[in-house]
Each structure stands twice: as C-alpha cells, then as structure tokens.
Amino acid sequence: MLSTRSVPPDEWQALTVDLIAGERPRPPRFRATDWGQPKRLLASVVVWIHLTQSEYFFAPRMATCATKVRRDLYGQWRRFHGKRPYRHHISLKARLVTYMNELAHRIDGDGDLTARTPALSATATPTLPSPG
C-alpha cells in the first residue's frame, strides 16, 4: 500500500501554499526555492520513512529514481536532516509532522489512503526527530 504512495499533488499544494507565499525575497544571485516535483519527492520519502520506520535508501521513491534524480534527492535528504538545514526545510519539516500524523491516523483508522487530508494551515508543530 505504501510502496507506491507519494504525496499527491493536491495535498502537496495544500501543504506548501502558505510556505511558498511566506518566503522572504532573495537577492538575485540566489535561486528561489523550487517547491516542485523534487521537493514533493523528498517529502514523499520523508513521509514513507516516518510511517514505516525504515531507512531512506529503502524508500520506494528513492529506489525507482534515475541515478541523477536519486543523487539530487540524496543531497536534499542530507541537507534536510543535517545540522544546518535551509530555512524552508525547517518550515517543511514542521508541516510534514502534522501531515504524517494525520496520514498515520487514517491508516490506523480505516486504512483509506484515498481520502484526502484537509488543507493544512500554518500551525506550531514539533520538529522531526533526526535519523540515526
């Protein structure tokens, strides 16, 4: 059931809409945060790891990626869980904790993963525990 699961695009939109809107402007020499498919893939791996209590390299989304995508995803993963994550990673971690708890509740309840998680608003949530 979880082997093919990723964060659906509409749920990703609901998770990130206010994070995107709340970003501070950056100097022209810095790229804007890419909240597209690569970040959604990273979030899918983080969710899978949390729900299965497994290691990131076993995540189905990690295993099925092309080599370059997997290498990029690994770099994002290291930054996401590293000692100095980017500011948007900290915000995303907090948002994903809420999402993962709601998803786990759905799985434990009736096992229906097709039901959509309601749009998440900006709320104070705990941070993810560090892997390891």
C-alpha positions in Angstrom: 0.0 0.0 0.0 2.7 2.5 0.9 5.1 1.1 -1.7 3.5 3.3 -4.4 2.4 6.1 -2.3 3.7 9.6 -2.7 2.3 12.9 -1.5 -0.5 13.6 -4.1 -0.1 16.9 -6.0 -3.3 18.4 -4.5 -2.2 17.6 -0.9 1.3 19.0 -1.7 -0.3 22.2 -2.9 -2.3 22.4 0.4 0.9 21.7 2.4 3.0 24.3 0.7 0.8 27.1 -0.5 1.4 29.4 2.5 5.1 28.3 2.9 5.6 29.5 -0.7 3.7 32.7 -0.1 5.6 33.4 3.1 9.1 33.1 1.7 11.3 36.2 2.0 12.6 37.8 -1.2 16.1 36.7 -2.1 18.9 38.6 -3.7 19.1 38.0 -7.5 22.3 35.9 -7.1 20.3 33.2 -5.2 17.8 30.9 -6.8 14.3 30.8 -5.5 13.3 27.6 -3.6 11.9 25.0 -6.0 8.7 23.7 -4.5 8.0 21.5 -7.5 8.4 17.8 -8.1 11.9 17.3 -6.5 10.7 18.8 -3.2 7.5 16.7 -3.4 9.6 13.6 -4.0 11.7 14.5 -0.9 8.5 14.9 1.2 7.2 11.6 -0.1 10.4 9.9 1.0 10.3 11.6 4.5 6.7 10.5 4.9 7.4 6.9 3.9 10.4 6.7 6.3 8.3 8.1 9.2 5.4 5.8 8.6 7.4 2.6 8.0 10.3 3.5 10.5 12.7 2.4 7.8 15.9 3.8 6.2 15.7 6.4 3.4 17.6 4.2 0.9 14.8 1.6 1.1 12.1 4.2 0.2 10.4 3.1 -3.0 10.6 6.6 -4.4 14.3 6.6 -3.8 14.9 3.2 -5.4 12.9 3.8 -8.6 14.5 7.2 -9.5 17.0 7.6 -12.2 20.6 7.9 -11.0 20.9 11.7 -11.3 17.5 12.2 -9.6 18.5 9.8 -6.8 21.8 11.6 -6.3 20.0 15.0 -6.1 17.4 13.5 -3.7 20.2 12.2 -1.5 21.8 15.6 -1.4 18.4 17.2 -0.4 17.9 14.5 2.2 21.3 15.2 3.7 20.6 18.9 3.9 17.0 18.3 5.2 18.2 16.2 8.1 21.6 17.8 8.5 22.9 20.2 11.2 22.2 23.2 9.1 19.0 22.7 7.1 17.8 25.6 4.9 15.0 27.8 6.4 12.4 26.3 4.1 13.4 22.8 5.2 12.6 23.7 8.8 9.2 25.0 7.8 8.5 22.0 5.7 9.6 19.6 8.5 7.1 21.1 10.8 4.3 20.9 8.2 5.2 17.3 7.4 4.9 16.3 11.1 1.2 17.3 11.0 0.6 15.7 7.7 2.3 12.4 8.8 0.3 12.3 12.0 -3.0 12.8 10.0 -1.9 10.2 7.5 -1.0 7.6 10.2 -4.3 8.2 11.8 -6.1 7.5 8.5 -4.0 4.3 8.0 -4.6 3.1 11.6 -8.3 4.0 11.4 -9.8 2.5 8.3 -6.7 2.2 6.1 -8.2 4.5 3.5 -5.4 6.4 1.8 -7.6 7.7 -0.9 -9.3 10.1 1.5 -7.6 13.4 1.2 -6.1 15.2 4.2 -7.7 18.5 4.7 -5.7 21.6 3.8 -3.2 22.2 6.5 -2.8 25.7 7.9 0.3 27.1 9.5 0.4 25.7 13.0 3.1 25.2 15.5 4.2 21.6 15.3 7.2 19.7 16.7 10.2 19.0 14.5 11.0 15.6 13.1 13.5 13.5 15.1 16.8 13.2 13.4 17.6 9.9 11.7 20.1 7.7 13.2 
